[in-house]
Amino acid sequence: KSKNPYKMKTENRIFSQVYSYLEQGSRFVDKRHLTVLSWMVTALLSSQSLNQARWEPFVQSRAEQANSYQRRWNRFCQNGRVAVEKIYIPLILKAIETWKEKGERLYLAIDTTLLWNQYCFVYLAVVCGGRAVPLMWMGLEHGSASLAFEKYEPLLDRAKGYLQGFENVMLLADRGFANQQLIQWLRKNTWHWCLRLPCDTLIYGVRRRGFGYEVRELYPPKRQACFYRNVQVWQEARITAHLALASVPGVKDNWAILSDEPPTLDTFWQYGLRFPIEHLFLDSKSGVFDWEHSRVRSAACLERLYLIVAISILFATLTGMAVQQSGSRRQVDAHFRRGLSYLKIGLRWLAGVVHKARPFLRLDHLFSVDPFPCFASRKARQDYYGKITFSFIQEFEAFT
């Protein structure tokens, strides 16, 4: 086992823990990259900002000028030899390895986000603990959040290779990803799927007449749901799938969920698991890590910079779950029941490691099912459980 080069030179406890975590989990990593990466993760966890000018107080080095630190970070982001996936993928796979052993379903959410209306990032995230943790990501210089399937297909191909041991995988996606090419890819690779359809999508087989109906013509009245089995979608391909429709009071848009599994009320619940990826975007941007204040303006460099964010999210989330499991949550969360995400609980605990000499906790695995749902208030809890209720449900078999 290699020695931590800063073990005797620094008293930064977070750096020592992060370095050990990365060294044990990652593979084929240059030790120099590992040291710089550990300091960057330590600085981000401490400053909670991707503005690299704020990192200097949290890093110990022989450098005396602030500009020297920033050149160091820039060299890392511009270094094409930094193997992002070889560093990060082993960490996230280790965090979910018990799911594979137990045969539990792995829910993946895919979505895009824009930076400065110039760069489009595609995320593939693992849904766990009421939040989403990054699995893979890809940056493109593209001024729109809408992407053709050919642009993000390589990301899915690589993810399929890394997840070969998982036999039960479901992909969750919003309307921008509802296309024939994606569904054909999912069927070929035996992934389950749950996609929301745009309101102008043509559906065939819901009436005896042969022509298609747009989804907007099929929505049921308020507080009602309709399930259609074996409908055909899109005039060109006529892909056969199952459709679940719902009109929910208080929700801006009606839901039309296309799935490869027979529709039930669980179909809506499963699609709802996609929403934590929106929280991931918020945490990455203004919510926690302030990504939009990064001064990096290159898709390739931004991909490497997001490696720092992904490791920080995973490390802090595992720490937060360990805090919950140890019964110490009330030390950092003022709510009687959990009112903070595991990410924020972990960040507060790590701050206490520095300022209150709290101990580091053993990092285990990500929760596949959250045993302690998070609600900021009693009203939020009531709204969550009372939002989706139906007075009438209909089921239909499609006409051929």
C-alpha positions in Angstrom: 0.0 0.0 0.0 1.4 3.4 -1.0 1.9 6.0 1.7 0.0 9.3 1.8 2.7 11.8 0.7 1.1 14.5 2.9 0.5 12.4 6.0 3.4 13.9 8.0 3.2 17.3 6.5 -0.4 18.3 7.1 -3.0 18.3 9.8 -5.9 18.6 7.3 -8.0 15.6 8.4 -10.4 15.9 5.5 -7.6 15.7 3.0 -6.2 12.6 4.7 -9.6 10.9 4.6 -10.4 11.9 1.0 -6.9 10.7 -0.1 -7.4 7.3 1.5 -10.9 7.0 0.1 -9.7 7.7 -3.5 -6.6 5.6 -3.2 -8.6 2.5 -2.0 -11.4 2.9 -4.5 -9.9 4.2 -7.7 -7.8 2.2 -10.1 -5.0 3.1 -12.6 -4.6 6.5 -11.2 -1.4 8.5 -11.3 -0.4 9.3 -7.7 0.3 13.0 -8.6 -3.2 13.3 -10.1 -4.6 11.6 -6.9 -2.9 14.1 -4.6 -4.1 17.2 -6.6 -7.5 15.7 -6.9 -7.7 15.1 -3.1 -6.8 18.7 -2.4 -9.4 19.9 -4.9 -12.1 17.8 -3.3 -11.0 18.9 0.1 -11.2 22.5 -0.9 -14.6 22.1 -2.5 -16.1 20.3 0.5 -14.7 23.1 2.7 -15.6 26.1 0.6 -18.7 24.7 -1.1 -17.9 26.7 -4.2 -16.4 25.8 -7.6 -14.9 29.3 -7.7 -11.3 28.2 -7.5 -10.1 31.6 -6.2 -11.8 30.6 -2.9 -9.9 27.3 -2.4 -6.5 28.7 -1.3 -7.2 28.9 2.5 -8.1 25.2 2.6 -5.0 23.8 0.8 -1.6 23.3 2.2 1.3 23.6 -0.2 4.8 25.0 -0.6 3.3 27.7 -2.9 3.2 31.2 -1.5 1.2 33.0 -4.2 -2.5 32.5 -4.8 -1.9 32.4 -8.5 0.3 29.3 -8.1 -2.7 27.4 -6.7 -5.0 28.4 -9.6 -2.4 27.4 -12.2 -2.3 24.0 -10.4 -6.0 23.5 -10.7 -6.0 24.7 -14.3 -3.3 22.2 -15.2 -5.4 19.4 -13.8 -8.5 20.4 -15.7 -6.6 20.7 -18.9 -4.7 17.5 -18.5 -6.1 15.0 -21.1 -4.4 12.1 -19.2 -6.7 12.5 -16.2 -8.9 9.4 -16.6 -12.3 10.6 -15.2 -14.1 7.3 -15.5 -11.3 5.2 -14.2 -11.2 7.4 -11.1 -14.9 7.8 -10.5 -16.7 4.7 -11.8 -15.0 2.3 -9.3 -16.1 4.5 -6.5 -19.8 4.7 -7.4 -19.9 0.9 -8.3 -18.5 0.1 -4.9 -21.2 2.3 -3.3 -24.0 0.3 -4.9 -22.4 -3.2 -5.0 -24.8 -4.5 -2.4 -27.7 -3.7 -4.6 -26.4 -6.2 -7.2 -25.9 -8.9 -4.6 -29.5 -8.5 -3.3 -30.9 -8.3 -6.9 -32.5 -4.9 -6.2 -33.6 -2.7 -9.1 -31.2 0.0 -10.1 -33.1 3.2 -11.1 -31.1 5.5 -13.4 -32.3 9.0 -14.3 -31.1 10.8 -17.4 -31.4 14.5 -18.1 -29.6 17.6 -19.4 -28.7 21.0 -18.0 -27.3 24.1 -19.6 -24.3 26.3 -18.4 -24.3 29.9 -19.6 -26.4 28.9 -22.6 -23.2 27.5 -24.2 -22.5 24.1 -22.8 -25.0 21.2 -22.5 -24.3 18.5 -19.9 -25.9 15.1 -20.1 -26.2 13.3 -16.7 -26.8 9.7 -16.0 -27.5 9.4 -12.2 -28.2 6.7 -9.7 -31.4 7.4 -7.7 -30.9 6.7 -4.0 -31.9 8.1 -0.6 -34.3 10.6 -2.0 -31.6 12.2 -4.2 -29.6 11.3 -7.3 -25.8 10.7 -7.3 -23.9 11.1 -10.5 -23.0 7.9 -12.4 -21.6 9.4 -15.6 -21.7 12.7 -17.4 -20.8 14.2 -20.7 -20.3 17.8 -21.8 -21.0 19.3 -25.2 -20.6 22.7 -26.7 -24.3 23.0 -27.5 -26.7 25.9 -26.9 -29.8 23.9 -26.2 -30.9 21.4 -23.6 -32.4 19.2 -26.4 -30.1 16.6 -27.9 -30.4 14.0 -30.6 -30.0 10.4 -29.5 -26.8 10.0 -31.4 -25.2 12.6 -29.2 -25.7 10.8 -25.9 -25.8 7.2 -27.2 -22.0 6.7 -26.4 -22.7 7.6 -22.8 -25.4 4.9 -22.6 -23.1 2.4 -24.3 -20.3 2.9 -21.7 -22.8 2.8 -18.8 -24.1 -0.5 -20.1 -20.6 -1.9 -20.0 -20.0 -0.8 -16.5 -23.4 -2.1 -15.2 -23.2 -5.6 -16.8 -23.6 -7.2 -13.4 -26.9 -5.5 -12.7 -29.7 -7.6 -14.1 -32.6 -5.2 -13.2 -32.0 -1.7 -14.5 -34.7 0.9 -15.2 -34.1 4.2 -17.1 -36.2 7.2 -16.2 -36.4 10.1 -18.6 -38.5 13.2 -19.3 -40.2 14.3 -22.5 -37.0 15.4 -24.2 -35.7 11.8 -24.3 -38.9 10.2 -25.6 -37.8 9.0 -29.0 -37.8 5.8 -31.0 -34.0 5.3 -31.1 -33.8 5.4 -27.3 -36.5 2.8 -26.9 -34.9 0.5 -29.5 -31.6 0.8 -27.7 -33.3 0.0 -24.3 -34.9 -3.1 -25.7 -31.7 -4.3 -27.3 -29.9 -4.0 -24.0 -32.8 -5.4 -21.9 -33.1 -2.3 -19.7 -36.6 -1.4 -18.4 -37.8 2.1 -19.0 -40.3 4.7 -17.9 -40.5 7.8 -20.2 -42.8 10.7 -20.2 -44.4 11.5 -23.6 -44.9 15.0 -25.2 -48.6 15.9 -25.5 -48.4 15.7 -29.4 -47.2 12.1 -29.5 -49.4 9.9 -31.7 -51.0 6.8 -30.0 -52.6 4.0 -31.9 -55.0 1.3 -30.7 -56.9 3.3 -28.1 -60.1 3.4 -30.2 -61.6 1.0 -32.8 -60.8 3.4 -35.6 -57.4 2.9 -37.1 -56.0 6.5 -37.0 -53.9 7.8 -34.1 -54.8 10.2 -31.3 -52.5 12.7 -29.8 -51.7 12.2 -26.1 -53.5 15.5 -25.3 -56.8 14.0 -26.5 -56.6 11.1 -24.1 -56.0 12.7 -20.8 -58.7 11.7 -18.3 -60.6 14.2 -16.1 -59.1 15.5 -12.9 -58.4 12.9 -10.2 -58.7 10.1 -12.7 -56.2 7.8 -14.3 -56.3 5.6 -17.4 -54.1 2.6 -18.2 -53.7 1.3 -21.8 -52.0 -1.9 -22.5 -50.1 -2.7 -25.7 -50.7 0.6 -27.5 -48.6 1.6 -30.6 -46.6 4.7 -30.5 -45.4 6.9 -33.3 -46.6 6.5 -36.9 -43.3 5.5 -38.4 -42.1 2.8 -36.0 -45.4 1.8 -34.3 -43.5 0.7 -31.1 -45.7 -1.4 -28.9 -45.6 -0.4 -25.2 -47.9 0.4 -22.2 -49.3 3.8 -21.5 -50.4 5.4 -18.1 -52.3 8.7 -18.1 -53.2 10.8 -15.1 -54.6 14.3 -14.4 -53.4 15.3 -10.9 -54.9 18.3 -9.1 -52.2 20.9 -8.2 -49.8 19.7 -10.9 -49.1 22.0 -13.8 -49.0 19.3 -16.5 -50.8 16.1 -17.0 -48.7 12.9 -17.0 -48.4 10.5 -19.9 -45.9 7.7 -19.0 -44.8 5.1 -21.5 -43.3 2.0 -20.1 -42.2 -1.5 -21.1 -44.1 -2.9 -18.0 -47.8 -3.3 -17.6 -49.2 0.0 -16.2 -50.2 0.3 -12.6 -50.2 3.0 -10.0 -46.5 2.1 -9.4 -45.8 3.4 -12.9 -46.4 6.9 -11.6 -44.3 6.3 -8.5 -41.5 4.9 -10.6 -41.5 7.9 -13.0 -41.5 10.2 -9.9 -38.2 8.8 -8.9 -36.7 10.8 -11.8 -37.2 14.1 -10.0 -34.2 13.8 -7.7 -32.0 14.5 -10.7 -33.4 18.0 -10.6 -32.1 18.3 -7.0 -28.7 17.1 -8.3 -28.6 20.0 -10.7 -29.6 22.4 -7.9 -26.9 21.0 -5.6 -24.3 21.2 -8.3 -25.2 24.8 -9.1 -26.7 27.4 -6.8 -27.8 25.0 -4.1 -24.5 23.9 -2.8 -21.4 23.9 -5.0 -22.0 27.1 -7.1 -20.9 25.5 -10.4 -22.0 28.5 -12.5 -19.4 30.6 -10.9 -16.6 28.4 -12.2 -14.3 30.3 -14.7 -13.7 27.2 -16.8 -15.0 27.6 -20.4 -14.2 24.3 -22.2 -16.4 21.2 -22.4 -13.5 18.8 -21.8 -12.2 20.9 -18.9 -15.7 21.2 -17.4 -16.0 17.4 -17.5 -12.8 17.0 -15.5 -13.9 19.8 -13.1 -17.2 18.0 -12.5 -15.2 15.0 -11.4 -14.5 17.1 -8.3 -18.2 17.8 -7.8 -19.2 14.1 -8.3 -16.6 12.8 -5.8 -17.7 15.5 -3.3 -21.4 14.6 -3.7 -20.7 10.9 -3.3 -18.3 11.3 -0.4 -20.6 13.7 1.5 -23.7 11.6 0.8 -22.1 8.5 2.1 -21.0 10.4 5.2 -24.5 11.7 5.7 -25.9 8.2 5.5 -23.3 7.0 8.0 -24.3 9.8 10.3 -27.9 8.8 10.1 -27.1 5.1 10.7 -25.0 6.0 13.7 -27.8 7.9 15.4 -25.9 11.2 15.3 -28.1 13.1 12.9 -29.6 15.4 15.5 -26.2 16.8 16.1 -26.2 18.5 12.7 -29.9 18.5 11.8 -32.3 20.6 13.9 -35.4 18.8 12.6 -37.1 16.2 14.9 -37.4 14.0 11.8 -34.8 14.2 9.0 -35.2 17.6 7.3 -31.9 17.8 5.4 -30.6 15.8 2.5 -27.9 13.3 3.2 -25.5 15.5 1.2 -26.1 18.5 3.5 -26.0 16.3 6.6 -22.6 15.0 5.4 -21.2 18.5 4.7 -22.2 19.7 8.1 -20.6 16.7 9.8 -17.4 17.2 7.8 -17.3 20.8 8.9 -17.6 19.5 12.5 -14.7 17.2 11.8 -12.5 20.3 11.3 -14.0 22.7 13.9 -15.3 20.3 16.6 -13.0 17.3 16.3 -15.9 15.0 15.4 -14.8 11.5 14.3 -14.9 10.2 10.8 -17.5 7.5 10.3 -17.1 4.3 8.3 -18.5 4.8 4.8 -20.7 1.9 3.8 -23.0 1.9 0.9 -25.7 4.1 -0.6 -29.3 3.4 0.5 -31.3 1.7 -2.3 -34.5 2.6 -0.4 -34.5 5.5 1.9 -35.5 4.3 5.4 -35.8 7.9 6.7 -37.6 10.1 4.1 -36.7 13.8 4.3 -39.4 16.5 4.9 -38.6 20.0 5.9 -41.9 20.5 7.6 -45.1 18.6 8.6 -47.0 20.4 5.9 -44.4 19.2 3.3 -44.9 15.6 4.6 -48.7 15.9 4.2 -48.5 17.4 0.8 -46.2 14.6 -0.4 -48.4 11.7 0.7 -51.6 13.4 -0.2 -50.7 14.8 -3.6 -51.4 11.8 -5.9 -54.9 10.4 -5.2 -57.4 9.1 -7.8 -61.2 8.8 -7.5 -61.5 6.7 -10.6 -59.2 4.4 -12.5 -59.8 2.7 -15.9 -57.9 0.0 -17.7 -58.1 -0.7 -21.4 -56.5 -3.2 -23.8 -55.4 -1.7 -27.1 -57.3 -2.6 -30.3 -55.3 -4.3 -33.1 
